[in-house]
Structure formats: structure tokens, C-alpha cells
Amino acid sequence: MNSNSNNTISESSPAKINLLGYDLAHMKAFFSEMGEKPFRAVQVLKWIHQFGVDDFAQMSNVSQALRKKLADIAEIKAPEIIMEQKAGDGTIKWLMRLDGGNSIETVFIPEDNRGTLCVSSQVGCALDCGFCSTAKQGFNRNLSSAEIIAQLWVANRTLNQFASRDEDDLAVEKKSALSGVQDSKRRVITNVVLMGMGEPLLNFDNVVEAIHLMLEDHAYGLSKRRVTISTAGVVPALKRLREECDVSLAISLHAPNDKIRDQIVPLNKKYPIKELLDACQYYFKGDTKKKQFTIEYVMLAGINDSETNARELAALLKKLPCKINLIPFNPFPDSEFACSKIQTINRFKDILYKAGYVAVVRKTRGEDIDAACGQLAGKVIDKSRRVI
């Protein structure tokens, strides 16, 4: 089987294959190499991702011989939660330990009508955006597809969203594992955003494989509209994404012109705004189902928050089907920026609204546990590699 994904999370058992990050295509290839029928891939996929099973012995509709064989050559291994913090607004942040002394952060944000999981794609970030504390921690490595999907798997398990493992329920689970998908009415996590640590499109293959699992009916069965990739604008990967993974987009724009964006988003020097917005238009070309995408715009006092900047932004986005999230800047130690005043943010929003845009001020969530936008720092070792 030829896979671009490194699915090993732990160095403790390097000879075993971690099946946690295998999407349906890779799982079928895995069982085919074992001489097994393709339906075994569906069975195991359901046990892992719909019922949270990490022990092959519990897969009651898989033959005992195959369960033993799987235990010998494979594993289902997720990172360990080493810290959980709960904010006053209900937001939960988990710190998860990876190999090599690294860790990542995952955040769950509950709301009245949805629950959003903010997932990391890299250990640290290589883009060095000046307003983001995660970027200031430096970059260590990409996450494997297993490490990405494990964040959803662990969160579901921690929030008790997998089916009960009581002995009396095994018969029901066996029937469900053969034919059913997750009951969406029970689901607490309704949306996933790749908006945590890292730039998702710089870890393209592993991110796409993990998203395939999020969308897979035999795994999590999330709607394409409920999975969002947030990108600062890696243009070649954004164009490739259209062909391989149809999900929602959030563009971290943060400026109405190249002069300002060069200052706060260094990637803009390589892929300026026009190239980025052209790539966005290409992504949505000919697809009437994709009504709009989201523009993320962090409000920085005296940098990008003037009334002139608001009018520039309105003109810049004129031909694009988008909504605009205005994000109050979250200060962090040694930051050179300050958050715009609320009156300034509201004036900015009103100008966009009068220009015909849906513009909202994002409510800050989890700030008291450093879980808000730009505050995901984690624990990073190598701070030397930057991608500009």
C-alpha cells in the first residue's frame, strides 16, 4: 500500500501500523494486502470512529482469527491528554502529548445550536504571522493523518459521544456497526475547523486524508459544509484542494491591501492578495452549492482598522461571495499589537454592512484558558524553520 501519510503516533511500537488515520481507501488497501475482503475495512472503520474502540478484541463482528492477526500487526493509538482546561464560557482546551516531547492543543467550543472542534494540523506554525502567539512559538513538524483525526476521536471519547461499551449493548452495537452511521441527534461535535496550530495547506496530504474520515459515512459522517479549512493563502495547494477535497474555506486575510498584509502576514510576499483571491474564485467556480466563504480579519489598533481600510476591504471583495468575521485581537506576552477599540470595530462593521456584506464581530471564547484565536501555543521544540 502506497500512502503519503505517516500514521505512527508513538515510538513505543514502531513495527505496528496505526490504523487510526486510515481513510476508507487506505483501509481497503490494507485489508486487501492481508488477503481479506473489502467489507472488513468498513467494519473496522466503524468500530474505530463510530464506537471509539481501540482494542481489536472488542470488534465482535470480526472473526477471532482476524482480530488476533490485527493485534499482531496493527494498533489504534491516539495521543494522551496531559491537561484539560475548562473556561467559564464552557470552552474546553485539551493539551495532547505526541512523540518526541511535542504536544498540540485542541479546543471545543459549545454553542446553543452547535459544537465546534478546533483542530491542529502542525506542531507550531511556520508562517510567523506577527499577531499570532502560535506562530511565535516556531515550527517543529507536520502532524500525521492519525494525529489530526485523533483530535476528533479523543474529543468524542472525552465528551462521551461514542456508543456505550456496556456488555448489554454489544448486540445493538454489532448491528449498528454492520449497517448504521452515527446518530446525528446525539452528536455534540457538529462542526470541525482546521483553525488550530499550523497552516493546514502546508500539510496537504495528511489533512486531506483526515478530512476524508470526517466526511466518511462509515466514520464521522460530517457534512462538507460543516468542515472548514482555514488558510493564510498557500495558493498552489488551494487550487489543488478544489480537485481533492470539497469543504468550506476560511481565508485569513487580515488586511485590505498588500502593504499592510506584507507586514502582518509574511506569506503575502510570496502569494499576494490578488493571487489569493483569484485562487478563491477558482475554488468556487461553477459550484452553485458553495454560496460563500469566510474572510477572517483580526482587528489591530492603528494597523488595519481605519474607516479607509474598511472601505478598501469592501471594494476588494466586491466580486466574491463571502461573509466577513471581524476578530478582536487577543494579546499575548511581548506582542507588538493592541486590539482595536470596540467602537472602532463596530464602525468598521457598519461600513461593511452598508456595502452589502454579512459582517459579524466574533465573540471571544476561551480567553481565560488561552484557547482563543491566535493563542494556541502548545509545546514546540524546534523554532528555527520558517516558510516564507
N, C-alpha and C positions, 0 to 999 in steps of 0.2 A: 504494500500500500504506500502510495506516494502522497505525503501530507506536508504542507508548509508549516504546520503548527507544531510547536514543542509543547507537548501536553504533560510533561513531568513537573509537578509542583514541588515535590520533596526529593531530596537526595538520599533519603533513607532506604529506598528500594528502587534503585535506578534500573534494574532489569525488568521491572514490571511496567506495563503500558497503562497510563491513566486514561480511562475511558470517559471521564467527566467532560472533557472538552470536545468529544467527537460528535459532529452533527450526523444526520441520518446517512448521508452518502458515505462518510468515513466509517461509520459503524457497520454498514452493509459490506464495505470492502474488508473490514476487519474479520467479520464472520465468514465471508467468502474464502479468505485465506485459510481459515480454520476448517474449511470444508462443510460449513453449516449453511442452512437455508437463510435467505434474506429476512424472513419474518422474525428471526431471533434478534435482529438489530432493533426492530420495533419494540419487541418485548422488553429488552434490556433498557432501551431509551426511556420507556415509560416508567420502569421501576426506579431509575435514577432520578429523572426530572419531574415526574408527577407524584412520586411517593417518597422521595428523599432517601432512598435505600443506598447504603454504601457497603453492604455485605451481600455478596452473591448468594450466600446460603439462604437468604430470605426471599429470593425470587422464586416463588412457589410454582409458577407455571413453566419454569425452565427445568429441564431434566437434571437429575442429581449428578450425572456424569459430566454434563456440560458445566454445571456450577463449579464442580471441582476443578475442571480444566481452566475455567476462567480465573479462579482463585490462584492458580499456579502461575499464570502469565500476565494477569491484569489486576488493576485496582481502581477504586473510586475514591480519590483523595482530594480533599479541599483544604484550603488554608485554615489555620486555627485562629479563632477570635481571641485576641490577647487583651482587648479592652472594649468595653461598651459604655457609651455616654448617652444620656437622655437629656434633651433640652426641655425648658419649661413649656415650649410650644408643641411638644410631642415628637420632635425630630430625634432620630436615633443615629448615632455615628458608631460604626464598628471599625476598630483597628485590627487588621488581619496580618498574621506573620507569614512571610514567604521564606524561601530558602535564601541562604547567603546573608542572613541578618536583615534583609529588607522587610518592609511592611507597606501595606496600602490601606487606604481609607475608603469606606463605602457608607453612603448616607441614605436613610429612609425618611421621606417627608410625607407625613399623613395629612390629608385634607378631607373635607366633608364628602366629596364625591370621587376621590381618587387617592391612590397611594403611589408615590413616585420614588423609585430607587435610582440613586445617582451612583454610577459605576465607573471605576477607574480602568484605564487601558494601558497605562505605563507606570513604572516606578519613577515618580517625579515627572518632570516635563522638560523638553529640550528647547522650547521656543523662547524662553526668557522674557515674557511679557512683563513690563515693569510694574503693573498694578496687581499681579497675581503672586501670592505667597508660595503657592505650589511651585511655580516656575523658578522662584528664587532659591528653592531647595536643590536645584540641579536635576540632572537626569542620570538614571542608572541603567535601566533596560526596559524592553517591551515585556508585557505580560503575555503568557501563552493563552490560547483559547480556553484551556481548562481554568486558568486563574481568573479570566474575565467572567465566564459563565458561573464559576464557583461563587462569585459575589451574590448572584441572584439565588443560587442553590442554598447558600448559607443563610441568607436573609429569610427565604421562605421557611427554612427549617427553624430558625430562631423565632420567627413570628407564628410558628405552629400552623403553617399553611399546607403542609403535606398531609396526606391521609393518615389516619390513626394506624399505629402498628400493633394495636391490641390483637390478641390471638383470635377473638371472636370476629374480627373484621377481615381476616385473611381471605375468606371465601369471596366476600364482596370486592376486595381489592384485586383478587385474581381475575374476576370478571371484568372489572374496570380496566385493568392493565392490558387485557386482551382487546378490548373494543372501545374504550372511552377516552375522553380527554378531561383535563381539569375542569371542575365546576367553577365557571367564572363568577358565580354568585358568592363563592367562598373566598375569592381571591382578594387579598389585602393589597398586594403589589399589582397595580393596574397599568403602570407606565414605567418604562426604563429609559433613562437618559445616559448616554456616554458623555458625561459632562464632569466627571471627577478628575482625578490626577491623570495628566497626559493629554496628548493630541491623538485622537483615535485614528486619523488617516495616516499617521506615521507608523502605525501598526496594523496595516490594512488587512492582511490575510487572516490574522488571528481574530481581529474584531469582526470581520465578516462571518467567519465560522461560528463564533459565539452568537452573533445575531441570528444566524440560521436556526440555532437551537431555541432562541427566544421566540421566533415566529413559528417554529415547527409544531403542528397539531399534536404530535406524539410526545412533545416535551412541554413547553410552557404555553403555546397557542396564543401568544400576544398578537394583536392587530399591528399591521405595518405602521398605522398612524400613531400607535402608542409606544413605538420605539424610535428614539431620536438620537442622531449623531450630532454632536456639537463640534464644529471645526473652526479653526482660525483661518483656514483657507489654503490647504495644500491642493493646489489646482489640479495637477495631473491625477491624483487619487480621487478627487471629487468627480472628475469626468469618468473615471473607471467605475466609480461606485454606481452610477446610473445603470451599468450593464450587469452588475453582480448583486446588488442589494437595495431593494426599493423600500426605503424607510424615510421618516421625517428628518428634516435638516434644521439645525440652528447654526447661524453664522455669527461668529464672534467678530463683529465689525468694529465697534467702539470708536469710530471716527468718521467724519463726513468727507475727508479728503486725504490724499496720500501724505501730505506734510505732517499732519497730526498722527496718522496711523503709523508712519515710519518711526515715530518717536516712541509709541507705546506698544506696538505690535511689530517687532523686528522682522517677522516673516513677510511683512508687506513689501520690504525691499526686494524680495525675490518674486513675489506674486502680488503686484499692486491691485488696487481696488477694482479697476476696470476688468482685469483678467479674472478676478474672483467673481464678480457679478455676472460676467459672460458665462463662466462655468456653472453658476447657479441657474441661469436661463437655460443652458443646455440640459441640466439635470431634470428640469421640469418640462422641457419642450414636448409638446404633443400629448401630454398627460392631463386630461381634464379632471382626474380624481385628486390630483395634488393641487389643492386650491391655493395654498400659500406656504411659505416657510417663515421661520422666525429670525429676526435680526436681534442679536444681543448687543446692548450698548451700555457699558459701565459709565456711570456719571462721575467725572473727575473735575473737581473745582478748578476753574480757570484754564482748563486744558481743552475740553471738548463740549462744554455745557452752555455756551452762549446762545442767544436767540439767533444770531447769524449762523451758528453751527446747526441749529435745529432746521432752519430754512434750507441750508445746504443739504442736509440729510434727506429732507422731503423731496428735493429736486433730484438727488442722486438715485433714489429708489423708485422714481416715478413709474417706470415700466415693469416693476417687479411685483408679483403677488405675495406680499409679505405682511406680517404683523411685527411690531417693534416692542421688545422688552427693555425698559429702562431700568438699569440695575444700580441701586445705591452702592457706592464703593465701600468695601469692608476693609478698614485699616488693619495693618499688621506692623509689627516692630520694624523700624528702620525704613518704612515706606516713605517715598518722596511725595506721595499724593495725598490729597484730602477729598472727602466726599462732598459733592455739591450740596448746597442748602436745599431743603425741601421745597422752598418757594421757587428756586431756580429749576428744579426738576419738574415741578408742576407747570411752569411756564413753557418749558421745553416740550412737555407732553401736549399742552394745549395747541401749540403751533403745529405739531404733527397731526393732531386730531382735526384741526381746521383744514389741513391739507388733504384730508380724506383717509388717514391711516388709523388702523386699530393700534393704539399705543397704550401700554399699561406700565405702571411702576411695580416692579417685582417686590413682593413683600419679603423682607429678610427673614430667613428661617434658620434656626440652629446657631445663631451668632454666639450664644453663651457657651457653646462647646466647640467653637471654631469649625463649624460644619457649613458655614455659609459660602456663597460663591467666592472662589479665589482663596479660600482659607484651608484647602486640603493640602497639608504639608507632608504627612506621613513620615517615614524614616528612610532617608536616602543616603547611600554611601558615596558613590562617585558623583561629584558635582562638576566634572570637567567637560562633558560632552554637550555641545550646543549645536543646534541645526538652524542655520540662517540661510 
